[in-house]
Amino acid sequence: MLTCGRFLSSSAATTTASFSPLRTLTRSLLRRPHPRLLYSSAAAAAATAVEPDTKGGGGAGGGGGGAVRPQWKASIDFKWIRDNRDAVSDNIRSRNSAANLDLVLELYDQYLALQKVRRWQEVERLRAERNAVANKMKGKLDPSVRQALVEEGKNLKEALIGLEEDLVELTDKLQLEAQSIPNATHPDVPVGGEESSVVRKEVGSQRSFNFTIKDHLHLGKELDLFDFDAAAEVSGSKFYYLKNEAVLLEMALVNWAISEVYSIENSDQCLIGTAEIPVGGIHMDSILLESSLPLKYVAYSHCFRTEAGAAGAATSAAKSRASADESSSSMAKSISAARIELQDRALAASCEGTLAEAVYMGKKSLVRGLYRVHQFSKVEMFIFCRPEESDKWHEELITIEEDLYASLGLHFKTLDMATGDLGAPAYRKFDIEAWMPGLERYGEISSASNCTDYQSRRLGIRYRPTPSEPPPANAKKGKAAGGPTQFVHTLNATAVAVPRLIVCILENFQQDDGSIVIPEPLRPFMGGLEVLSPKSK
């Protein structure tokens, strides 16, 4: 089972108390009248012990007692950064990043000086002298001479260790600072804050109601679909119990999305279905064959996020984005041993980019109900591809998302997000915002990001180009054909974020009698159920 963010489990973990995953329902169960179904995010939270980050990753706030070290070493092109200083500086500024480019370049100059001019040569000289001393000690020597050689060797060893520690410390400082530099930005991305984002497509229109509409909280209470109060007693605010048909609706959304995405109509390609992908980490430290690209995955996951607190406590977008910038890539500490971090302290960066939005919009609060919760289920798409094809696959991902939501009958718009709203890994990001009549506003339900080689440089994922011609007969044995390896590009997109789609379905398809019409594509996955009706009292 893949759990996004900083929480991971294996498929075996689904049988333990660590999580409370949805149980697979058989057709026979679906046929039974009014099954008592319950899914609890609160139970999962109560049963999950979350370890604090004690390993010192993520900037100066790391553990005390010593120098902060990076969780992994990224293959950053420092020479390119130095040669394109003005462009990098402008990009940092337009994305509201806290990266310190001057410090990175200063550390890089120090590193070059230490490595190439002074200390590195000294390290090699000391290493050679130490080896010479060791060789002298192999013969028969006077005890006093031997002792002198022992002392000399000890001193050389200590000097060598000190110089090598200087190199390691400087390299760590350089990595920590450089990993906060955001990805380059697509030239077509609008510059500015979220308000500068551009609508690239709009589907459908707002439904007109001839009765007083209700928000999903009111509807859910009348239909006995979820319980926030009981969950708050168990785990605190922003957790919930899904009950009865809401459990079926969650499973229907997940199974529908996987079935739609897994096989692409009118195409000889498909997305590989698996629930055990630590997203990009599945190919970490790998060299892929060019003929295997693109690799396309779809994964079902539990997600955990630190969102706005109880009673409408506001979490500003600026603060969330600054937190996201502190981590250098959106794919990592979840697999700490695998040194993966997708720029997202609350997951929000990364696979998804920053998800921060204003807490209050008009009359309705987004911290109420299912819109912003600590735990939820999600179906995610992920692609590894050749660099020259990532723009094309980005378009395919957003088209898949648009087709999915259009088939449900939702009214939504697709936005080309501005620079100030991009998380550090994203080269370009499209967001989809659907109309939520009960909340009286559009709300984000999905995003699709092209991260180019930002993540693969941190994960060590390369591919070997296929040679245009067969190698000559006199080619050296073992020499790789096809030239040097290159970093793949990675892309991610959300097919279904379950709670927000439940909000959309309840609020958009409510009827004047309080019932909810189930969108037709979901009915086969709900045992043929067409309408959610209020419970008789």
C-alpha positions as CSV (number, residue, x, y, z in Angstrom):
1,M,0.0,0.0,0.0
2,L,1.5,3.3,-1.0
3,T,0.9,6.1,1.5
4,C,1.8,9.5,0.1
5,G,3.7,12.1,2.1
6,R,5.9,11.1,4.9
7,F,4.0,7.9,5.9
8,L,4.6,4.6,4.0
9,S,3.6,1.0,4.5
10,S,3.9,-2.2,2.6
11,S,0.9,-4.3,1.4
12,A,1.5,-6.5,4.5
13,A,0.8,-3.5,6.7
14,T,-2.8,-3.5,5.7
15,T,-3.4,-6.4,8.0
16,T,-1.9,-4.6,11.0
17,A,-3.3,-1.9,13.2
18,S,-1.0,0.8,11.6
19,F,-3.7,1.9,9.2
20,S,-7.4,1.4,8.7
21,P,-7.7,0.8,4.9
22,L,-10.9,0.2,3.2
23,R,-11.9,-3.4,3.0
24,T,-12.6,-4.8,-0.4
25,L,-16.3,-5.5,-0.8
26,T,-17.6,-8.5,-2.8
27,R,-20.5,-8.3,-5.1
28,S,-22.5,-10.4,-2.7
29,L,-22.0,-7.7,0.0
30,L,-22.9,-5.0,-2.4
31,R,-26.2,-6.8,-3.1
32,R,-27.1,-6.9,0.6
33,P,-29.6,-4.2,1.7
34,H,-28.3,-1.4,3.8
35,P,-24.9,-2.9,4.9
36,R,-23.4,-1.2,7.9
37,L,-20.2,0.2,6.4
38,L,-17.7,2.3,8.2
39,Y,-14.3,3.8,7.2
40,S,-12.5,5.8,9.8
41,S,-9.7,8.3,9.2
42,A,-9.8,8.9,12.9
43,A,-9.1,5.2,13.7
44,A,-6.2,5.2,11.3
45,A,-4.8,8.3,13.0
46,A,-5.3,7.0,16.5
47,A,-3.5,3.7,15.6
48,T,-0.6,5.3,13.8
49,A,2.4,6.5,15.8
50,V,4.1,9.3,13.9
51,E,7.8,9.6,14.5
52,P,9.1,13.2,14.6
53,D,11.8,14.1,12.2
54,T,14.9,13.6,14.4
55,K,17.5,13.1,11.6
56,G,18.2,16.7,11.0
57,G,17.0,16.9,7.4
58,G,15.1,19.9,6.1
59,G,17.3,22.9,7.0
60,A,18.5,24.5,10.2
61,G,15.6,23.2,12.2
62,G,17.1,19.7,12.2
63,G,18.4,17.9,15.2
64,G,20.9,19.4,17.5
65,G,24.3,18.3,18.6
66,G,26.1,18.5,15.3
67,A,26.3,19.8,11.8
68,V,23.1,19.3,9.8
69,R,23.6,16.9,6.9
70,P,21.5,16.4,3.8
71,Q,19.4,13.2,3.6
72,W,20.8,12.5,0.2
73,K,23.1,13.9,-2.4
74,A,21.4,15.4,-5.5
75,S,23.1,15.6,-8.9
76,I,22.9,19.3,-9.2
77,D,24.5,21.0,-12.1
78,F,26.4,23.7,-10.2
79,K,28.3,24.8,-13.3
80,W,25.0,25.5,-15.1
81,I,23.7,27.4,-12.1
82,R,26.9,29.6,-12.0
83,D,26.9,30.2,-15.8
84,N,23.2,31.1,-15.7
85,R,23.2,33.1,-12.5
86,D,20.9,35.9,-13.7
87,A,18.2,33.5,-15.0
88,V,18.4,31.4,-11.8
89,S,18.1,34.5,-9.7
90,D,15.1,35.7,-11.6
91,N,13.4,32.3,-11.3
92,I,13.9,32.2,-7.6
93,R,12.4,35.7,-7.3
94,S,9.4,35.0,-9.4
95,R,8.6,31.8,-7.5
96,N,8.9,33.5,-4.1
97,S,11.5,31.0,-3.1
98,A,13.7,31.5,0.0
99,A,16.7,29.9,-1.8
100,N,20.0,31.8,-1.2
101,L,21.7,31.8,-4.6
102,D,24.6,34.0,-3.5
103,L,25.5,31.6,-0.7
104,V,25.2,28.6,-3.0
105,L,27.7,30.1,-5.5
106,E,30.0,31.2,-2.6
107,L,30.1,27.7,-1.2
108,Y,30.6,26.3,-4.7
109,D,33.6,28.5,-5.3
110,Q,35.0,27.4,-1.9
111,Y,34.4,23.8,-2.9
112,L,36.2,24.2,-6.2
113,A,39.2,25.9,-4.4
114,L,39.4,23.3,-1.7
115,Q,39.0,20.4,-4.1
116,K,41.1,21.5,-7.1
117,V,43.8,23.9,-5.8
118,R,44.8,23.4,-2.1
119,R,43.3,20.8,0.1
120,W,42.6,18.0,-2.4
121,Q,46.2,17.9,-3.6
122,E,47.3,17.9,0.1
123,V,44.9,15.0,0.8
124,E,46.5,13.0,-2.0
125,R,50.0,13.8,-0.8
126,L,49.3,12.9,2.8
127,R,47.7,9.6,1.6
128,A,50.8,8.7,-0.4
129,E,53.1,9.5,2.6
130,R,51.0,7.5,4.9
131,N,51.2,4.5,2.5
132,A,55.0,5.0,2.4
133,V,55.2,4.9,6.2
134,A,53.2,1.8,6.3
135,N,55.5,0.1,3.8
136,K,58.6,1.0,5.9
137,M,57.1,-0.6,9.0
138,K,56.8,-4.0,7.2
139,G,60.6,-4.7,7.7
140,K,62.7,-5.3,10.8
141,L,63.3,-2.0,12.6
142,D,64.8,-0.7,15.8
143,P,62.0,-0.3,18.4
144,S,62.7,3.4,18.7
145,V,62.6,3.9,14.9
146,R,59.4,1.8,14.7
147,Q,57.8,4.0,17.4
148,A,58.8,7.2,15.5
149,L,57.2,5.8,12.4
150,V,54.1,4.8,14.3
151,E,53.8,8.4,15.6
152,E,54.4,9.8,12.2
153,G,51.8,7.6,10.6
154,K,49.3,8.5,13.4
155,N,49.9,12.2,12.8
156,L,49.5,11.9,9.0
157,K,46.3,9.9,9.5
158,E,44.8,12.6,11.8
159,A,45.8,15.3,9.3
160,L,44.2,13.3,6.5
161,I,41.0,12.8,8.5
162,G,40.8,16.5,9.3
163,L,41.2,17.5,5.7
164,E,38.7,15.0,4.4
165,E,36.2,16.2,7.1
166,D,36.6,19.7,5.8
167,L,35.6,18.5,2.3
168,V,32.7,16.5,3.6
169,E,31.4,19.4,5.7
170,L,31.7,21.9,2.8
171,T,29.9,19.4,0.5
172,D,27.1,19.0,3.0
173,K,26.6,22.8,3.3
174,L,26.6,23.2,-0.5
175,Q,24.0,20.4,-0.9
176,L,21.7,21.7,1.8
177,E,21.7,25.2,0.3
178,A,21.5,24.1,-3.3
179,Q,18.7,21.7,-2.8
180,S,16.4,24.6,-2.0
181,I,16.8,26.1,-5.4
182,P,13.5,25.5,-7.3
183,N,13.3,23.9,-10.7
184,A,13.4,26.0,-13.8
185,T,10.1,27.3,-15.1
186,H,8.3,26.7,-18.4
187,P,8.4,29.9,-20.5
188,D,4.6,29.9,-20.9
189,V,3.9,29.9,-17.1
190,P,2.4,33.2,-16.1
191,V,4.5,35.2,-13.6
192,G,3.0,36.3,-10.3
193,G,0.9,35.0,-7.5
194,E,-2.0,32.6,-7.6
195,E,-4.3,35.5,-8.9
196,S,-2.1,35.6,-12.0
197,S,-2.9,32.0,-13.0
198,V,-4.6,31.7,-16.4
199,V,-7.7,29.7,-17.2
200,R,-6.8,27.4,-20.1
201,K,-10.1,25.5,-20.3
202,E,-13.6,25.5,-18.8
203,V,-16.1,22.6,-18.9
204,G,-19.8,22.8,-18.2
205,S,-21.6,25.5,-16.3
206,Q,-22.9,26.1,-12.8
207,R,-26.1,24.3,-12.2
208,S,-29.2,26.3,-11.4
209,F,-31.2,25.2,-8.4
210,N,-34.9,26.0,-7.8
211,F,-34.6,25.1,-4.1
212,T,-32.4,26.2,-1.2
213,I,-29.2,24.3,-1.6
214,K,-27.2,22.7,1.3
215,D,-23.5,22.2,1.7
216,H,-22.0,18.7,1.9
217,L,-21.9,18.8,5.7
218,H,-25.7,19.3,6.0
219,L,-26.3,16.7,3.3
220,G,-24.0,14.2,4.8
221,K,-25.6,14.5,8.2
222,E,-29.1,14.0,6.8
223,L,-27.9,11.0,4.7
224,D,-25.9,9.6,7.6
225,L,-22.7,9.5,5.5
226,F,-20.1,10.8,7.8
227,D,-19.4,11.8,11.4
228,F,-16.9,14.5,12.3
229,D,-17.9,14.9,15.9
230,A,-17.2,11.3,16.9
231,A,-13.9,11.3,15.0
232,A,-12.8,14.5,16.8
233,E,-13.3,12.7,20.1
234,V,-11.0,9.9,18.9
235,S,-8.2,11.8,17.1
236,G,-9.0,15.6,17.2
237,S,-10.3,18.0,14.6
238,K,-10.1,17.4,10.8
239,F,-10.6,13.6,11.0
240,Y,-13.8,11.9,10.1
241,Y,-15.8,8.7,9.8
242,L,-17.2,7.8,6.5
243,K,-20.4,5.7,7.0
244,N,-22.8,3.6,5.0
245,E,-23.1,4.6,1.3
246,A,-20.2,7.1,1.6
247,V,-17.9,4.1,2.0
248,L,-19.3,2.6,-1.2
249,L,-18.9,6.0,-2.9
250,E,-15.2,6.2,-1.9
251,M,-14.5,2.7,-3.2
252,A,-16.5,3.4,-6.3
253,L,-14.4,6.5,-7.0
254,V,-11.1,4.7,-6.5
255,N,-12.1,1.6,-8.6
256,W,-13.7,3.8,-11.3
257,A,-10.6,5.9,-11.6
258,I,-8.2,3.0,-11.7
259,S,-10.3,1.2,-14.3
260,E,-10.5,4.4,-16.5
261,V,-6.8,5.3,-16.2
262,Y,-5.3,1.8,-16.3
263,S,-6.3,1.2,-19.9
264,I,-6.2,4.1,-22.3
265,E,-8.8,3.8,-24.9
266,N,-7.7,3.7,-28.6
267,S,-4.1,3.3,-27.5
268,D,-1.6,0.4,-27.4
269,Q,-0.2,1.8,-24.1
270,C,-1.5,1.4,-20.6
271,L,-0.7,2.6,-17.1
272,I,0.8,-0.1,-14.9
273,G,-1.5,-0.7,-11.9
274,T,0.1,-1.2,-8.5
275,A,-0.5,-0.1,-5.0
276,E,3.1,-0.5,-3.8
277,I,4.9,2.3,-5.6
278,P,6.7,4.8,-3.4
279,V,6.0,7.0,-6.4
280,G,9.3,7.8,-8.1
281,G,11.3,5.7,-5.7
282,I,10.5,2.5,-7.4
283,H,13.3,3.2,-9.9
284,M,15.7,5.0,-7.6
285,D,19.4,4.6,-8.5
286,S,18.5,2.9,-11.7
287,I,19.6,3.1,-15.3
288,L,16.6,2.4,-17.6
289,L,16.6,1.3,-21.2
290,E,15.3,4.0,-23.5
291,S,13.1,1.4,-25.1
292,S,11.2,1.0,-21.8
293,L,10.2,4.7,-21.7
294,P,7.7,6.1,-21.0
295,L,6.9,4.1,-17.9
296,K,3.4,4.9,-16.7
297,Y,2.0,4.1,-13.3
298,V,-1.2,4.5,-11.4
299,A,-1.3,4.0,-7.6
300,Y,-3.9,4.0,-4.9
301,S,-2.7,5.7,-1.7
302,H,-3.6,7.0,1.7
303,C,-2.4,10.6,2.2
304,F,-1.7,12.5,5.3
305,R,-1.4,16.3,5.5
306,T,-0.9,19.0,8.0
307,E,-3.8,21.3,7.1
308,A,-5.6,24.3,8.8
309,G,-6.5,23.7,12.4
310,A,-9.8,23.6,14.3
311,A,-12.3,26.4,14.5
312,G,-11.2,27.9,11.2
313,A,-7.7,28.8,12.2
314,A,-6.2,30.3,9.1
315,T,-3.1,28.8,7.4
316,S,-1.8,31.4,5.0
317,A,-0.7,30.4,1.5
318,A,2.6,32.2,1.9
319,K,3.5,30.3,5.1
320,S,2.6,26.9,3.5
321,R,4.7,27.7,0.4
322,A,7.7,28.8,2.5
323,S,7.4,25.5,4.4
324,A,7.3,23.7,1.1
325,D,10.4,25.5,-0.1
326,E,12.4,24.3,3.0
327,S,12.3,20.8,1.7
328,S,14.2,20.4,-1.5
329,S,12.2,17.9,-3.5
330,S,8.8,16.4,-3.2
331,M,9.8,12.8,-3.0
332,A,11.8,11.9,0.0
333,K,11.7,11.4,3.7
334,S,8.9,9.0,3.5
335,I,11.5,6.5,2.4
336,S,14.2,8.0,4.5
337,A,16.7,5.3,3.8
338,A,16.0,5.9,0.2
339,R,16.7,9.6,0.5
340,I,13.6,10.7,-1.4
341,E,11.9,13.9,-0.6
342,L,9.4,15.6,-2.8
343,Q,9.3,19.2,-1.6
344,D,6.4,19.0,0.8
345,R,6.4,19.2,4.5
346,A,2.7,18.5,4.5
347,L,3.1,16.5,1.3
348,A,1.7,19.5,-0.5
349,A,4.6,20.1,-2.6
350,S,5.3,17.6,-4.3
351,C,3.7,15.2,-5.9
352,E,1.0,17.9,-5.9
353,G,3.0,21.1,-5.6
354,T,1.7,23.5,-3.0
355,L,-1.9,23.0,-2.0
356,A,-2.2,26.0,0.2
357,E,-5.3,28.1,-0.4
358,A,-7.0,30.9,1.5
359,V,-8.9,29.4,4.4
360,Y,-11.9,31.7,4.1
361,M,-13.4,32.5,0.7
362,G,-16.5,34.6,0.8
363,K,-19.2,33.2,3.1
364,K,-18.0,29.7,3.3
365,S,-14.9,28.3,5.1
366,L,-12.8,25.7,3.4
367,V,-11.7,24.2,6.7
368,R,-15.2,22.9,7.3
369,G,-16.1,19.3,6.4
370,L,-14.3,17.1,3.9
371,Y,-12.5,19.8,1.9
372,R,-9.5,20.0,4.0
373,V,-8.7,17.0,6.2
374,H,-5.7,15.3,7.7
375,Q,-6.1,11.9,6.0
376,F,-7.7,10.8,2.7
377,S,-7.4,8.4,-0.1
378,K,-6.2,9.2,-3.6
379,V,-5.4,7.7,-7.0
380,E,-2.3,9.1,-8.5
381,M,-0.7,8.9,-11.9
382,F,3.1,9.0,-12.4
383,I,5.2,8.9,-15.6
384,F,8.9,8.5,-16.3
385,C,9.9,9.7,-19.8
386,R,12.6,11.0,-22.1
387,P,13.2,14.8,-21.6
388,E,12.0,15.8,-25.0
389,E,8.6,14.1,-24.4
390,S,7.7,15.5,-21.0
391,D,5.6,18.4,-22.3
392,K,3.6,15.9,-24.4
393,W,2.9,13.6,-21.5
394,H,2.0,16.5,-19.4
395,E,-0.8,17.4,-21.9
396,E,-1.9,13.7,-21.8
397,L,-2.2,13.7,-18.0
398,I,-4.3,16.8,-17.8
399,T,-6.5,15.6,-20.6
400,I,-7.1,12.3,-18.7
401,E,-8.1,14.3,-15.6
402,E,-10.4,16.6,-17.7
403,D,-12.1,13.6,-19.3
404,L,-12.6,11.9,-16.0
405,Y,-14.3,14.9,-14.4
406,A,-16.3,15.8,-17.5
407,S,-17.7,12.2,-17.5
408,L,-19.0,12.8,-14.0
409,G,-20.9,15.8,-15.2
410,L,-18.9,18.3,-13.1
411,H,-18.4,22.0,-13.9
412,F,-14.7,22.9,-13.7
413,K,-11.9,25.0,-15.0
414,T,-8.3,24.1,-15.7
415,L,-5.7,26.7,-14.6
416,D,-2.1,27.2,-15.8
417,M,-0.7,28.0,-12.4
418,A,1.5,31.1,-12.0
419,T,5.1,31.0,-10.8
420,G,4.2,32.1,-7.2
421,D,2.0,29.0,-6.8
422,L,4.5,26.4,-8.0
423,G,6.2,24.1,-5.6
424,A,10.0,23.8,-6.0
425,P,9.9,20.6,-8.1
426,A,7.3,21.7,-10.7
427,Y,8.4,23.1,-14.1
428,R,4.8,23.7,-14.9
429,K,1.6,22.8,-13.1
430,F,-2.1,22.6,-14.2
431,D,-4.7,22.7,-11.5
432,I,-8.4,21.7,-11.9
433,E,-10.9,23.6,-9.8
434,A,-14.5,22.3,-9.7
435,W,-17.6,24.3,-8.7
436,M,-18.9,23.5,-5.3
437,P,-22.3,25.2,-4.9
438,G,-22.7,24.5,-1.2
439,L,-19.3,26.2,-0.5
440,E,-20.3,28.9,-3.1
441,R,-16.9,28.7,-4.8
442,Y,-14.5,26.7,-7.0
443,G,-12.2,24.3,-5.1
444,E,-9.1,22.5,-6.3
445,I,-9.7,18.8,-6.9
446,S,-6.7,17.9,-8.9
447,S,-3.3,19.0,-10.4
448,A,-0.8,17.7,-12.9
449,S,2.8,18.6,-12.7
450,N,5.8,18.3,-15.0
451,C,8.9,18.1,-12.8
452,T,11.4,17.6,-15.6
453,D,14.7,16.2,-14.1
454,Y,14.3,17.9,-10.7
455,Q,13.3,14.7,-8.9
456,S,15.3,12.2,-11.0
457,R,18.5,14.1,-10.1
458,R,17.7,13.5,-6.4
459,L,16.7,9.9,-7.0
460,G,19.5,8.9,-9.4
461,I,17.1,7.8,-12.1
462,R,18.7,7.8,-15.6
463,Y,18.2,6.2,-18.9
464,R,20.7,5.0,-21.5
465,P,19.9,6.3,-25.0
466,T,19.6,3.7,-27.7
467,P,22.6,4.0,-30.1
468,S,21.6,5.3,-33.5
469,E,24.1,2.8,-35.1
470,P,25.4,-0.5,-33.9
471,P,28.8,-0.4,-32.1
472,P,31.9,-1.0,-34.3
473,A,33.4,-4.4,-34.2
474,N,36.6,-3.1,-32.5
475,A,34.6,-1.4,-29.7
476,K,36.1,-2.0,-26.2
477,K,34.5,-4.8,-24.3
478,G,32.2,-3.6,-21.6
479,K,32.0,-0.1,-22.9
480,A,28.4,1.1,-22.8
481,A,26.9,1.8,-26.2
482,G,24.6,4.8,-26.8
483,G,26.7,7.5,-25.1
484,P,26.4,8.9,-21.6
485,T,23.3,8.3,-19.5
486,Q,20.7,11.1,-19.1
487,F,18.3,11.9,-16.3
488,V,14.6,11.0,-17.0
489,H,11.8,13.5,-16.6
490,T,9.1,12.7,-14.1
491,L,5.4,13.8,-14.1
492,N,2.6,13.3,-11.6
493,A,-1.1,13.9,-11.6
494,T,-4.1,13.2,-9.4
495,A,-6.8,11.1,-10.9
496,V,-9.1,11.1,-7.8
497,A,-8.7,12.9,-4.4
498,V,-11.7,11.1,-2.8
499,P,-13.0,13.6,-0.2
500,R,-13.1,16.6,-2.5
501,L,-14.9,14.6,-5.2
502,I,-17.4,13.5,-2.6
503,V,-18.0,17.2,-1.8
504,C,-18.5,17.8,-5.5
505,I,-20.9,14.9,-6.0
506,L,-23.0,15.7,-2.9
507,E,-23.3,19.4,-3.6
508,N,-23.8,19.3,-7.3
509,F,-26.2,16.4,-7.6
510,Q,-28.5,17.1,-4.6
511,Q,-32.2,17.1,-5.1
512,D,-35.0,19.1,-3.4
513,D,-36.0,16.1,-1.3
514,G,-32.4,15.8,0.1
515,S,-31.4,12.8,-2.0
516,I,-28.3,12.6,-4.2
517,V,-28.2,11.3,-7.7
518,I,-25.1,9.2,-8.3
519,P,-23.2,10.0,-11.5
520,E,-23.8,7.3,-14.0
521,P,-20.1,6.2,-14.5
522,L,-20.0,5.4,-10.7
523,R,-23.1,3.2,-10.5
524,P,-21.6,0.0,-11.7
525,F,-19.0,0.3,-8.9
526,M,-21.8,0.9,-6.3
527,G,-23.7,-2.3,-7.0
528,G,-26.1,-0.4,-9.3
529,L,-27.1,2.1,-6.7
530,E,-28.5,5.2,-8.4
531,V,-29.7,7.5,-5.6
532,L,-28.6,8.2,-2.0
533,S,-31.8,8.8,-0.1
534,P,-32.3,10.3,3.4
535,K,-32.7,7.6,6.1
536,S,-36.2,7.1,7.4
537,K,-36.6,8.2,10.9
